[in-house]
Amino acid sequence: MERVTLPDEKCSGLQHSSLGRELKDIFDHQRIQTHFQPIVGLKTRSVFAFEALTRGPDNSALYSPAHLFRLASDHGCLLEMDLMARRVSIKNFMKAVAQHQNQAKLFLNVSVSSLMNVDHRSGLTLDCLNYYGLNIHQVVIEITELQPVEDSGLFLNAIQHYRKMGFKVAIDDLGSGYNGLKLWSEVKPDFVKIDKHFIANIDKQADKYRFMETILTLAKSMGTKIIAEGVETEAELQILEKLGVDFVQGYLLKRPSPSTALTLDYKWNEVVQDVTNPKETVKLLCREAFTMPLSTTIDQMTDELLQRPGVDYVPIVEKGQVHGMVWRRELTELLASKFGRDLHGRKNIAKLMDPSPLVFDINTPLVEASREITENGSYDKGTFVLTEQGQFKGCGSFMELLRVITDLKIRSAQYANPLSGLPGNVPIQTMIQQYLDRQSPFVVIYVDVDNFKPYNDYYSFEEGDQVISAVARVLKESIGLQEAFIGHVGGDDFVVVMPDMQYEMVCQRILKGFQFASLNFYTQEDRHRGGIYAEDRAGEKVFFPMMSLSLGVLLVHPGVFDHTQKLSSYATRAKKGAKSQGGNTYYVVDSRQVGLMRA
């Protein structure tokens, strides 16, 4: 593979400064290096891809990529720098993945200015991939340095050129550049990266939270996966998980390094399995499947399927990596066409295979898989591929998935409260005991509706049932964490069990959510008055303020309790403390302290 070199006229211009001469030396000796930062899937909590990040030589003023590429641009050799970075990134990626034996994807940065450069020869990236043996389906072209594009037609043609060859396309730093949304609508990328500005402190800034909600709605409608950049705190990560962001990238997960090891610096809390609302994964559905390599011809595939009349699909797998799927129905249609086998038989199977079958990691929850299949309308094929850390494991059936989901719903319904649909007392106690057995910190929130009985007596039981349903809805909307468990003890009492995380923020969202929802349950007159006049337990007519929530929060630490009965006495303190505050508040009891803390 030829090295990227500078034309003589550009070399001469670099001799007039020390930095220019260093830049020339970098070109002459290919003295750039590549660091890789993982892009992590939040559904599987595993590495999905690595972004290649170019650095200059160590201990150099041009080590920073910003300085390196800016100087190259100033001297008119940005295209050559971009091409050299691509070549070295691919070369170093292949070395790194060979050492760690993984099949993650590679995000390869390509600047808009390089794409639009008249000297940019098409096919260079593909030539480089072929030379180093990297499959095109493993590479995502990441468009960087968004800027106004004078000839949008030329730019879109360049993008389409990459797509036709089989590359996926990503747009970098949406929100930081020019015309990001316009570019999104025109390019229709497979991935969009959200600039770190919108991620920083998203757990504290409501406007950023709403922005991400809007972006995710747009992405879903366009079939685009979202990557949140610059994730640096656990609180940010938890909010992104709650929102349903597809992928994350940032220092919290792992800093860039020359390695492509799949281990992350961040460790998620182990998810407690709920026997009544199971989080079983698609691993249950994994079945062995007949596969063929990427070198297969259509003739060879035809012969194999003739010998296997019961096989309707064949995954194309090379070195453990899934490259696509061949469907018997589509092969039959091709062979039935005029001169079908004579015309196409010697062609590689890549001409026929589906390059983007539905793929799930075996750790994907069944419910998540079912939702994605339904949203994508992918059920017509009947089969999906299962992988583990990018390696092919087998295939699963949509029909079997549907059967298992149905069985789980029936099992869950046996324990559910009929009004709220939430798990009742037995699963609540089971869940708390599971957390105790894990010996890790967690939080129990006891939820009680203030002034519910007088409301129920004054309005009606039917109205009261609507209030209970509203509480259940507010809890689900306010929490939303995969690890959180929401149960319904009965009446107006609910319980939330969750890992030791941002319980203050969760409590505030619950209180605000119900405060807003409760307005719908009163007449205009009662809302104006701020409550109702109803009989108390002694039969006296007294004024009761509008309903609110009291939240008793128990912080549970390892080793304090060994069973749920002892925990109950502390729970009573938390509930009484919350009720004594007058409503619309939360009260915290720390299991390690004798005293109480008021929040």
N, C-alpha and C positions, 0 to 999 in steps of 0.2 A: 504494500500500500504506500503510494507516494506521500511524502510529507507535504504539508502546506507551506509554501514559500512566498516571499514577497517579491514583486517585480522590482527591477533595478531602480526605476525612477522613485519608488517609494522608499527603498533602502537608503538612497542618498539623502533623503529628507530627514532621516532619523539620526544623522551624524552630528547635528548641531547642538545637542544637549545631552547631558548625562542620562536622563531618563529615556531619551530617544535611543541612545546607544544600548541601554539595558533592554529596551523593548525589542530592538533588532536581535540582540543576543537570545532573547526568549524565542523568537521565531527561528533563528538559526539552529538552536539546539532543542527546540520543542520543550522549553522549560516551564511548562504549566503542569499543575496537578489537579486532581479531581477529588472532591469530598462528596459523600453521598448522605442525604438526609431522608429518613424513612417517611413515607406517607402511610398512615395507619387507618385501616377500616374500623369504624366504630361498631359495626354490627358483629364483626368477628374478633375485634380487638387484637388484630395481628397486622403485620406489615403487608401492605398491598403493592407498594412500589417504592422506588428510590428516585429522588430528584438529583441529577448530576449538577454540582456547583463547582465552577472553575475557580481556582486560586492561582496567583502568581508564585514565584519561588519563595521559599521560606527566607525570613530576615531580609526581605526586599521591600522597597517603597511601593512596589507594584503587587504586593501579596494580595491586597484587597481587590476583589473583582470589580468594584466600582471604579477604583483608580486605574486598573489594568484596561478595562474596556473603554473608559473615557479617554485615556491617552491614545489608544488605538483609533478611536473615532476622530480625535483631533488631528491625527496624522494620516487620515484617509485609508486606514487599513482595518476597519472594523469587520468587513466581510471576511478577510483572511483570519482575523482573530476568532471570529465566530466559527468558521470552518475547522480551524485547528482545535478549538475547544470541543466541538462535536466529535471529531476523530479521536482525540485523547480520552474523552468521556466514555465512548463506546469501548475503546481498548481497555481502559482501566476497569470498567464495569464487568467485562468478560473475565478479567483476571480475578476480580473480587468474588463474583458469584461462583466461579469454579472452585474457589477455596472453601466457600460456605455451602455449596450445593443447594442453592435456592433458585426459584424460578420467578422472582418478583419482577414487576415491570420496571422500565427505565423511563423517567420523564426527562426529555432532552430539550434544553432551552434553545429557541431560535428567535432572534430579534426580528421585528417588523422591517427594520431598515435593511437587514440582510436579505429577507424574502423579496424585497422590492428592488434590490440592487441588480442592474442590468448585467453585471458580470457573474451573477449567481447561476452556475450551470446546474440544470436539473439532473437528478439521479445521483448526486454526490453522496447524500446520506445513505441511500439504498446500497450503493457500491461499498461503502464503509461497513455497513451491517453484514453484507455478504462476505466481505473479506475476513471479518473477525468472527463470523458464525453466529450472529445474534438474529433471532427471528423477528420479522417485521411486526408481528402481532404482539410482541413483547414491548414495543416502543410507543410512547406517547409524545407527540410533538407539542411542546409548550411554548406558546407565542408570548414573548416578553416585550417589555419596553413599549407599551401601547402608546401610540402617537397618531396625530391626524394623518390619514392616508389619502393622498391626492388622487390616485387612480384606484378606486375601490374595486373596480372590475378586475384589474390585474392582480390585486391582493387576493380576492376571493378565488380567482383561478389558481393561484399558487397553493392556497389551502386545499382546494378540491384535488389538485395534483397529488398532494400527500394522502388524501382520503382514498383516492382511487388505487393507490399502491397498497393500501391496507393499514395505514397509520391511524391511530386515534389522535384527537386534537384537544388541547387544553388551552384556556385563556388564563393568563397570570394576572394577579393583583387587580381583580375587578374592584373598581371604586377609587383606584389611585391614579389611573391614567386618563386617556381621552376617549370619549364616546364608547365607554365600556359596554353599556347596554345595547347600543346600536351594533357594535361588533358582535355581541352575543346573538342578537336576532339574525344577523347576516351569516355568520360562520356556523351557527348551530353546533357548538363544540360538545364533545363528549364529557368534558370536565370544565368546571369554572373554579378558579381559586379566588377566595375572598381575602382582600387585603387585611393585614394584621391590625390596621386602625380600627376596623369594625369588630375585631375579636377581643382586643385589650379591654378588660373590665366589663365584658358583656354581662357578667353576673351582677353588676352594680348599676349599669346604665340602661334604663328602659328603652331609650331610643334605639340603641344598638340591637337590643333583643327584638324589637319590632321590625327593624331593618332586615335582620336575618330571617324572621318569619316570612316576610314578603319575598325575599330572594329564594327561599326554599319552595314557596308556592309556585313561583315562576319557573324554577328549575324542574319541578315535578311535571308541570304542563309541557315542558320542552324536552323531557327525557334526558336532562343533564344532571350529572353527579356533582355535588358541591364538596370542595376541599377548603377547610378553614385553616389559614396560615397563622403563624405566630402565636400558637397556644403555649402559654408560659405558666399558667396556674391551674391547680386542680379544680378550682371553682369555675373557671372558664370552660374546662373540659366537660364538667358535669352539665353545664347549661347547654353546651353544644350537643351532648348526648340526648338531653331532654328534647331539644328542638328536632332531632332526627337528622342531623348533619351526617353525610355519608363518610367523609374522610377528614382527618386532621393531620397537621404537621406543625412542629414547633419544638422549642428547647425542652419543654416538659417531657415530651416523649423521648427525644434523643437529639443531641447536637450533631451537626455534620461531621463526618469522619471518613477516612479512606476505606473503611470496612463496609460490607453489606450484610453483616451479621443480623439475624432476625430478632435478636434480643433487644428489648427496650429498656430505657432507664426508669420509666414509670411502671409501677405495678398496680393494676386494678384490684380493688377489694374482691374477694371471691364472692360470686353471686350465690345467695342462699336459694336452694331449690324449694319451691312451694308446691306441696303435694296436691293442693286444690286448684291452683292456677299455674300449671306446670310450665316450665321453660325448657322442656325437652328440645333437643336439636334435631336437625335433619339427618344426623348420624344414624338415627333409628331407621331411616329409609334407605341407607346405602346398600346397594347390591352390586356384585361384580358385573363387569360388562366386557364384551369382546371389543378389542381395540385394534387399530392399524396405524402404522407410522406415516409420517408426512410424505415419504417417498413413494407411497402407493399410487398406482395408476388407476384410472377408471375401469380398465379391463380387469385388473387384479381385484378391485373391490366388487365388481360384478360376479366374478367367480366365487369369491368368498360368501357373498350373500345367497348365491344359488345353493350353496351347501348348508346354509343356515336359514331355512324358511321361517323360523320363528323370531328372527332378529329384525327389528324395524329401524334400528339406528346403530351407527358405529362411531364412537369417539375417535378422533384423530389425535394420537398422543405420541410425543417425541421427547425422550429423556424425562418422562414424568410430567411434562407440561402439556396441557390441553390446547390444541390449535384450532379445533373446530369440531363440527359434527356432520356426518353424512346421514341423510334420511332416506330410507328405502323408497319412499313414495316419490321423492324428487329424482332419484336415480332411475326409477322405473319410467318416469315421464320423459327423461332425457333419452333413454334407450328406445322408447316407443316412437320418438321423432324420426323423420326421414334420415336415413344413413346414420342413425344414432350411434351405434357402437363402432361402426367403421370410421365415422368422423371424429369421435371423441375418445375412443378406447385407449389410445396411447397417451392421452393428456394426463397431467398430474391431478390427483384428487382435489387439490386446492381449488381447481376451477369449478368444482361442484359443491364443495363442502360449505356449510353454514359457518362463517368465521366467528360468529358471536352467539353461541348457544347460551342459554341461561345457566349460570354457574353460581353455586353456593359453597362457601366453606362449610365443612361438616359441623362447625360449632354455631352455625346460624340457627336461632330459635325457630321452631316450627311456625309460630305465628308470624314472624317476620317474613319467612319464605312464602307463606300463603298470601300475605298482603302484597308482596312484590310481584308474585305471579298474577294476581288479580289486577293490580294497577297497570302492569305492562301488557296485559292481554296475551300472555305467553303460553296459555294453557292448551293451544291448538296442537302443539307438538307432542304433548303427553309425557315428556321426559326432561329432566334437568341433570346437569353434571355436578358431581360433588368432588371437592378438592380439600386438601389439608396443607396449609401453608404453601399454596400454589401447586402442590403435587396431586395428580389425579388419583382418586380413591375409588370411584365407581359412579353409578347413576341412581337417580331416584325417580319414582313415578308420581305424577300429579294425583292420580286416583288414590294411591295409597296415602299420600299426604292428606287428602280430603277425608279419608276414612279415619286416620289417626286424630286429626283436628276434631272431628265429630265426636269421637270417643272421649277426648279430653274435655270437651264442653259438657258432655253428659256427666262425667265424673265431677266436674266443677260445680254443676247445678245441684248436686246432691247436698253440698254444704252451703250453698249460697242463700243469702237473705232474699226472700221473694220480692221485696219492695225495691231494694237498692241493687240487687244482683251481686252484691259483694260477699266475700267469704264470711262465715259466722264464727261463733265461739270456738269450735273445735279447731279449725285451721288457724285461728288467731293464736291460740295457745301453742299449737304445733310450731308455728313460725317463730314465736318468741323463744321457745326451747331450742330450736335449731340455731338461732343467733347465740344463745347462751353456750351451747356446746362448741361453737366455733372459737370462743375465748377471744373475741375481738370487740372493740367498742361499737355500740349502736345506740339508736335513739328510739324511744317509744313516745308517740304523741297521742294523748287521750282527748278526744273531741266531744264537746257537749254543747247542745243548743240552749242558750239562755232564754227563759220565758217561753219555752215551747208549749208546756201544758196549758197555760192560760190562753195562748193563741189557738191551740187545738180545740179547747172548750168554746171559745168565743166565735171562731169562724166555722170550722167543721173538720171532721176526721179526714175528709177527702182533701181539703186544703192542707191539712197537716201532712198527709202522705206526699203531697207535692213538695213541701219543705224538705222532707227527708230525702227525696230524690234529688233535690237541688244541692243538698249538702254533699251527697255522694259525687255529684257531677263536679262541684267546686274542688273537692279533694283530688279527683283524678286530674283535672285541668291544672291545678296549682302545683302538683308534685311531679307527675309524669316521668320520674326516674325509673329505669328498668329494675333497679334493685329494690325500690320501695314496694311495700305491701300495704294495702288498704283493706281493713276489715270493718264489718258492721256488727257490733255487739248485740244491738237490738234497740228499738225505740229511737231516741235521738242521740245515742252513744255510738261513737266510731273510734277506731284505733288505727294509727299509722305506725308501721315499723320500718325503719330505714337505717342505712349505714351512718356512721358518725360523720356527717358532712354539714352543709350549710342549713342547719335546721332553723336558724333565725330568719333567713330569707324565705324558706318554705312557709313558716308560720305567718309571716307578714303577708304573703300572697294568699294564703287561706283566709285570713281575716278580711282582707280587702275584697276578695272574691265573693265571700258570703255577704258582706256588708252591702255590696252592690246588688247581688241577687235577691236579697231579702226585701228590697223595696217593692218588688213585683207582687208580694203576698199581702199587701195592705191597701186599703182604699185610700183615695187622695186625702180624705179627711183625717184618717188615722196617721198617715205619713206626716201631714201638716202638724198634728198634735204631738207626734213623736212616740206614739204607743196607743194602748187600748185600756179601757176600764173593764175589768173582769173580776169575777169572784176568786178570792184566794182560798187556801185550804180550810180556813175557818168560816167560809161563806160570806166574808165581808167583801164589798166591792172596792177594789183599790186599782191604782194606776200601774200598769206594767209597760216599761219601755219596749221599743221594738226589739225583735229577736236579734241576737248576736251570737258569736261563738266564744267559748272559753276553751283554751288549749292548755292542758297539763303536760309538760314536757319532762320526761325522765331520761337523763343521760346515764347509760348503763356501761360500766367499765368491767373489763375481764376480772374474774375472781371474786366479785362482790356477791353475785347470786349464783346458785347452782341449779335452781329450778324456778318455775314461774310462780309458785305460791309465795315464796319470800319476796319476790319482786312486786307482788300485788300490794303489799303494805306501803311501799314507796310510791306506787302508782296512785294510791288513795291520797297521799300527801299532795302529789302534783295536781290531781283533779280538784281537791278542796282549795288549794292555793289559787288555782285559776278562777274558780267560782267566786272567791272572796274579793277579787279585784274589780268586780262590777261589770264584767262583760267586755267583749271585743279586745281581748288581751291574751297573752300566753305567760305561763308561769313555769319556771325551770327548777327542777330538783336534780342535783348532782349526786349520784349514788355513792360517791367517795366522801361526801361531806355530810356532816350531821345537820348543819343549818340549811336554810332554804335561800335560794336566790330569786329575786323578783326581776322579770325582764320588762 
